[in-house]
């Protein structure tokens, strides 16, 4: 009989709930003086030292938000943190702590959870945030992750969605549509694999868009850049559900309309080429794809000269009176195309 040399996986029952939490978190260190009491007590204690506390939470569910057929567990842990820190960045605040809760089915050994927490630890180190608590429980429907992020900021620096005024400039960071195109490549190759497990996935040349999907980054750097430029946005939101949806959120909260110029939407050349390869409209990928985790914000017209040539930012449109509506201004023809919320919706995109 051949000897089984496959590594032995550790069942979660070997640790129990509290032993598992201790095992997964014992090597986390702390970066923020606001962290007073952390894992091991009944609750975490955070001392904001006169600042305002910013809170956000996000749930990622297997089969809805991710497919473990092609998403590495370490990447999943990292991304789960990033999507929450992006919300903190969108408030112009500094992320400081996170809490992590997992619902896990018995098909996951301890080693799988170690991979997830390795990704969480990498994100904590990169963004200088502290893991201060959470929970674990069993699941009968796969893996569910819930992360709560905490941020701190002085009241005068907080930016909401509701401050845009008519004639404000609409600005976005980075480039858009790449995460959605990365997802399309992953889905395509996964389908090929399911049809024929002997087929090797064709991932070469798609590195940038695959990273945009599997290991996105939160734009926590933008707060410092804006401060250096002496710019405080009048409103801001992160681009998690697609550019079109986010513009409509700003419109709803600020009671203004927006004109977005198609020719100004920033897209990487690989995003455009891949969309064309898959017979998709790259502009629609940027408008509705989601998961770019860039920041979309408005600035006063007088700040134009401060930002116009900066490599991190693209001015993509401007705010108008609410009754003028929300439109995409088509390239070349200047035709006005109504903006629709066709981005990601967890209750529709299943």
N, C-alpha and C positions, 0 to 999 in steps of 0.2 A: 504494500500500500504506500502511495506517495505521501510524504510528510506535508502537512498543511503549514506553509511558511507565511501565510497572510497575517498581518498584525492583529493582535487581539484588541477589540474595542471594549471600552469600559461602559457598562450600562449605568444610566443615571441613578438607578436605585442603589448603586454602590456608595454613593455620597449622601443621598437624601437632599431635601430642598435646601436646608441651611448650610450643609456641608458643601453642596454644589456652588452656592453663591460665594462662599468663602474661597473655594478652590479657584473659581474663575476670576475673582477680583483681588486676590491677595498681592499681586504684583503691581497694582495701580498706585501711582504716586500723585501728589497734589501740587498744583501750580498757582492757585489763587488764594490770597489772604482772606477773601470773603468766605472761604470754606472753613466753618468752625467745627462741625461734627459731621462725620461721613458714615460710610457703610459699617454696620455692626451695632447701631443703636436703633431705637424705634422709628426715628425720623432723622433726616439730615437737618442741620442748622446752618443757615447762610446769613452772614452779617453784611448787609449792603452798604454800611458806612455812609448813610445819607443819600445814596443813589436810588433810582427807581429800579424795581425788579421787573424784568421782561420774561414772560413764560410762554412756551409753545409746546405742543405735543403732536406726534404723528404716529400712525399705525401702518405697518407694512405686513401684509398677509400673503402667504404662499398661495400661488394660483391666481392672485388678483394683482399684486404689485411686483412679483418676481417669480421666476421659474428656475428652480434648482437644477433643471436639466442643463443649464448653461451659465448660471450665476455662481461663481466661487463663493464659499461661505465667508472667507476673509473679506472679500470685496463687499459682500452684503452687510457685514458689520460696519465697515467704514462708511458705506453709503447711507445706512440708516442714521448715523450720527450727522452726516453732512446735510441731509434734507431738513433736519431740525435747526442746525446752525444757520442755514440759509435764511430761515424765517427770522432769526435773531438779527442777522445782518441787514435784513430788509427793514428793520426798525431803527437802523443806524446805532445799534447797541453792540456791546462786546459780550460774546458768549463766555460763560464762566463755569457752569456745571451741567451735568446730564444725569438723568435716571433712566435705567434700562430694565424693561420688563419683557419676559419671554413666555410664550405658551408653546410647549414642545410635545410632539408625539413620541412614542416609545421607539420609533425607528431611528431616532438620533442618539448616537452614543456620546459620551462625554467629550471625546476627541473632536466631534463636529462642533460642539459648543465652544471648545477651546479655539477653534478657527474663527468663529464669529467674534469672540472676545478679543482675539488678536487684532482683528480689523478695527474693533471699537477702540482698543488701546492705541493703535496707530493714529486714529483720528484724534483721540484725546491729546496725544503728544504733539501732533502737527498743529492743532488749533489751540493748544494750551487751555483745555477745559478739564474739569475734574469729574470723574464718575463718583457720585455720592450716594447711590441707592438704586432700588428697583425691586423686582419681584420675579419669581418663576412659578409656573403652574403647568399642569398637563394639558394636552390638546388632543382632540380626536380628529382634527382636520388639518394636520400639517403644522408648519411653523408660523407663528405670529409674533412680530416684534413691535413693541411700543416704546418709544423714546420721548422723554420730556426734556427740554432744554431750558436752561435759565441763563439770562443775560442781565448785565447791569449797565446803567447809563444815567448821566445827569439829565434831569427833566428837560432842560433847554435844548438838548441834542437829539431827543427822540423824534423820529419822522414817522408820520402816519400815512394812510392811504388818502386822507381826506383834505389835503391842503392845496391841491392844484388849482390854479386860476387860469382863466382864458388868456391865451397868448404865451403861457409857459411853454418851454421847450421839452419835448419828450426824448429821453436819453436812455440807452441800454448799454450794458457792459458786454464785453466779449463778443462771441458769435452764437448764432442760434440754429436749431435744427439738427445739430450733430448727434445729440443723445438719441433722438428718434430714429435717425438713420442707423446708428449703431445697433439699436434694438431690431431693426428690420434685417440686418445682416445676421444677428444672433438667431432670430426666429427662422430665417431661411436655412441656415446651416443645421439648426436643430431638427428641422423637418426632414432634411436630407439624411441626417444620421438615423432618425427614427425609421425611415424607409429602408435604409441600408447601413447597418452599423459598421460595415467594413469601409465605408467612404470616409476619407479624411476631410475635415472641415477646411474650407477655403477662407482663411482669415487674413492672409498676408496682404498688406497694403491698406488695411482698414484700421490701423492702430489708433489713430486720433479719435475717430467716431466711436470705436469700441470702448475706449477709455472714458469718453464723455458719458456713455451709458453705464458702464460697470463701476467706474471710480470717479464720479463727478467731484467738484470742489465747490465749497461755499465761498462766496466773494466777501469774506470778512476783511480783506485787504482794502476794500473800496472806502470804508469809513476813514481810514488814515489818508488816503489819496484826496478825498473830498475836503478834508480838513486842511491839508497842505495847499489846496487850490482856493481856500476860503469860500467854499460853496456848501450851503446847507440845502438839500433838496426840499421842495415844497410838498412832495408826496413820494412814496416809494413802495415797491412790492417785489417779491422774487418771482422769476419766471419758472414756475414749477408745472403749470398746466397748459402752457402754450402762450405765445405773445398776445394773440387775440383775446383770450380769456382774461389775461392780466390787465390789458388796457381797459376792458369793460369793467373790471373790478375798480380800477382807479376812477373811471367815469362815474360809476354808481356812488362811490364814497365822496368824491370831490364835487359832484354835480356839474361836471363839464363834459364836453364831447372831445374827441381826438381825431385828428387827421394823420394817418400813418402813411408814409411814402414807401411804396414797394421797392423802389430803386435804392433806398437807404438801409434796408434790413441787412445787417451784417451776417454773412454766411461763409464758412470755410470752403475752400475749393473742393476738398474731399467730400463734404456734405453735398454740394451741388452735383458733383460727378456721380456720386453713389445714388442720389435721387434719380438722376437721368438714367442711370444703368437699370434701375428698378421701375422705370416708367412712372415716377412720381414727380409732382410739381414741387421743387425745393422751397418755394415761397410758402406753400401750404404746410410743408413740414415745419417751417419756422413758426408759422401762425398757430398751428394746432398740435404740434408734436409733444411739447412739454419736456420736463426733466432736464432742462438746460441749467437751472439754478444760477442764472445770471440775475442781475438786478435791473429793474426798470424803474426809472424815476423821472420826476419833472423838476426843472429849475427855472428861476426867474429869467426873463429875456436879457436882463443886464449882465447875467453871468455867462453869456455866450462866448465872449472873448477868452474867458478863463479856461474853457473846456473844448473849444472848437478843434484844436489840433492834437488833443491828447490821445495816445494810442489805446487807452483802456475804454474809451467811450465813443459812441456813435449817436449823433442826433438823428432820430428817425421820424420825427413829426412834431406836432404842436397841439396845444389844447385850444379848443374853441368854445363858444357858448353852447350850453347843453342842447338847445333846440336845433343846432346844426348837426348833431348826431355823431356817430363813430363810423369812420370810413377808411378803407384802404384806397389811397390815390394810386391808380394803376400806372405802371411804368410806360412812358411814351405818350399815352392818350390822355392822361389826367382824369380818366373815368373814375367816378366815385363808387366803390364797391362796399356794401355794408359789411362791417365786421361782425362775425357771429362767434359765439362761444362754443367752439367745436373741440376744445382741448380735452385733457384727461378728466374723466369723471368716474370714480371708483364704482358707482352704482350702475353706470352704463357700459363701461369698457370691461367686460368680463369675457 
